[in-house]
């Protein structure tokens, strides 16, 4: 495929390892980390991504202001894990719509190894599409579609996103 003038070739981008443990009750799955996250080695590192603010609202805690390692530790203490549905893909930039050649995770086997897991929440349509396809219907496991926390998803207000994300409270003790 020929590149247009000024267009950069797509790079193969890889996701992070999971942030889970045996006590994970709620797993939040994104699609694939964006460029800012990859550069910093942190889930949802771009300031325009509202993930940490939305989840902080769910928990009534200011997560974004905490050091990254403390955020992950706090989530694990609450039984919340993070991961992505895509292992790697070619993508120029950070938009999900630009993902090509996605290599998907083996979510079925992964969730089977989390004995306390009760719910999987998908952060955005791409995560839900790939995640639901892999997980199907599983007795005792709730699947929750959330509006994307990405700043690129601007058709829904921050308050409407927060309202949808607050449904996660039912899965966090």
C-alpha positions in Angstrom: 0.0 0.0 0.0 1.4 3.4 -1.0 1.8 6.1 1.5 0.3 9.5 0.9 2.7 12.5 1.1 3.4 13.2 4.8 2.0 9.9 5.9 4.1 7.8 8.3 4.2 4.0 7.9 2.3 2.1 10.5 4.4 0.7 13.3 3.7 -2.6 15.1 2.7 -1.7 18.6 2.5 -4.0 21.6 0.4 -3.9 24.7 1.4 -4.2 28.3 1.3 -7.2 30.6 -1.8 -7.5 32.7 -2.2 -5.8 36.0 -4.1 -8.5 37.9 -3.8 -11.0 40.7 -5.8 -13.9 42.1 -8.2 -11.6 43.8 -9.2 -9.7 40.7 -13.0 -9.5 40.6 -13.4 -6.8 37.9 -11.2 -6.7 34.8 -11.2 -3.6 32.7 -10.1 -4.2 29.1 -9.0 -1.6 26.7 -8.1 -2.1 23.1 -4.4 -1.2 22.7 -2.3 1.4 24.5 -1.9 4.7 22.6 1.4 6.3 21.8 1.7 8.4 25.0 1.0 5.2 27.1 3.6 3.2 25.1 6.2 6.0 25.5 5.6 6.2 29.3 5.0 2.5 29.9 1.7 3.3 31.7 -1.9 2.4 31.0 -3.9 5.5 30.0 -1.0 8.0 30.2 -2.3 10.6 27.8 -3.7 13.6 29.7 -6.6 13.8 27.3 -7.7 10.3 28.3 -10.2 10.4 31.1 -9.7 6.9 32.4 -8.0 7.8 35.7 -10.6 10.5 36.3 -13.6 8.3 35.5 -12.3 5.5 37.6 -11.4 7.9 40.3 -15.0 9.1 40.2 -16.2 5.5 40.6 -14.0 5.0 43.6 -14.5 8.5 45.0 -10.7 8.9 45.1 -8.4 11.2 43.1 -6.4 8.5 41.2 -4.8 10.7 38.6 -2.9 12.6 41.3 -1.2 9.5 42.7 2.0 8.0 41.3 1.3 5.4 38.6 2.6 2.4 40.7 0.3 3.5 43.6 -2.7 3.7 41.2 -2.1 0.1 40.1 -1.6 -1.1 43.7 -4.8 0.6 44.8 -6.8 -1.0 42.0 -5.4 -4.4 42.8 -6.3 -3.9 46.5 -9.9 -3.2 45.4 -10.0 -6.3 43.1 -9.7 -4.3 39.9 -7.4 -5.4 37.1 -6.3 -3.9 33.8 -5.4 -5.4 30.4 -6.0 -5.0 26.7 -7.8 -7.2 24.2 -5.1 -6.7 21.5 -1.6 -8.1 22.0 -0.1 -6.2 19.1 -1.2 -4.4 15.9 0.0 -2.0 13.3 -1.3 1.5 13.9 -0.1 4.9 12.9 -0.9 7.2 15.8 -3.3 6.2 18.6 -6.7 5.9 17.1 -8.5 2.5 17.3 -9.9 3.1 13.8 -6.4 2.9 12.5 -5.6 -0.5 14.0 -4.6 -3.1 11.3 -3.4 -6.7 11.6 -4.5 -7.1 15.2 -3.1 -10.0 17.1 -5.7 -10.7 19.8 -5.1 -11.9 23.3 -6.4 -15.3 24.4 -9.0 -13.9 26.8 -10.9 -17.1 27.3 -7.9 -18.9 28.9 -6.9 -15.7 30.7 -10.2 -15.2 32.5 -10.3 -18.9 33.4 -7.1 -18.3 35.4 -8.7 -15.5 37.5 -10.7 -17.5 40.2 -12.4 -14.4 41.8 -13.4 -12.7 38.5 -17.1 -11.7 38.3 -17.2 -9.0 35.7 -15.3 -7.8 32.6 -15.7 -4.1 31.5 -14.8 -3.0 28.0 -13.4 0.5 27.7 -14.8 1.5 24.3 -16.3 -0.2 21.3 -13.1 -1.8 19.9 -12.4 -3.5 23.2 -16.1 -4.7 23.4 -16.1 -6.0 19.9 -13.0 -8.1 20.2 -13.6 -9.0 23.9 -17.2 -10.1 23.6 -16.4 -12.2 20.5 -13.8 -14.1 22.5 -15.6 -14.4 25.8 -19.1 -15.1 24.6 -21.6 -15.9 27.3 -20.1 -17.2 30.5 -22.2 -18.2 33.5 -21.3 -16.1 36.5 -19.4 -13.5 34.5 -21.0 -10.1 33.7 -19.8 -8.3 30.5 -20.1 -4.5 30.7 -19.7 -2.1 27.7 -18.4 1.3 28.7 -18.0 4.5 26.6 -14.4 5.0 25.7 -12.4 7.1 28.1 -10.4 8.4 25.2 -10.4 12.1 24.5 -10.9 11.2 20.8 -14.4 9.9 21.7 -16.1 13.3 22.2 -19.6 12.6 21.1 -20.5 11.8 24.7 -20.1 14.4 27.4 -17.8 13.7 30.4 -20.8 13.6 32.7 -22.5 11.0 30.5 -19.4 8.9 30.4 -19.0 9.2 34.2 -22.6 8.1 34.7 -22.0 5.0 32.6 -18.7 4.2 34.4 -20.4 4.5 37.8 -22.1 1.2 37.1 -18.7 -0.4 38.0 -19.4 0.4 41.7 -21.5 -2.7 41.9 -18.3 -4.8 41.3 -16.0 -3.0 43.6 -16.2 -3.7 47.3 
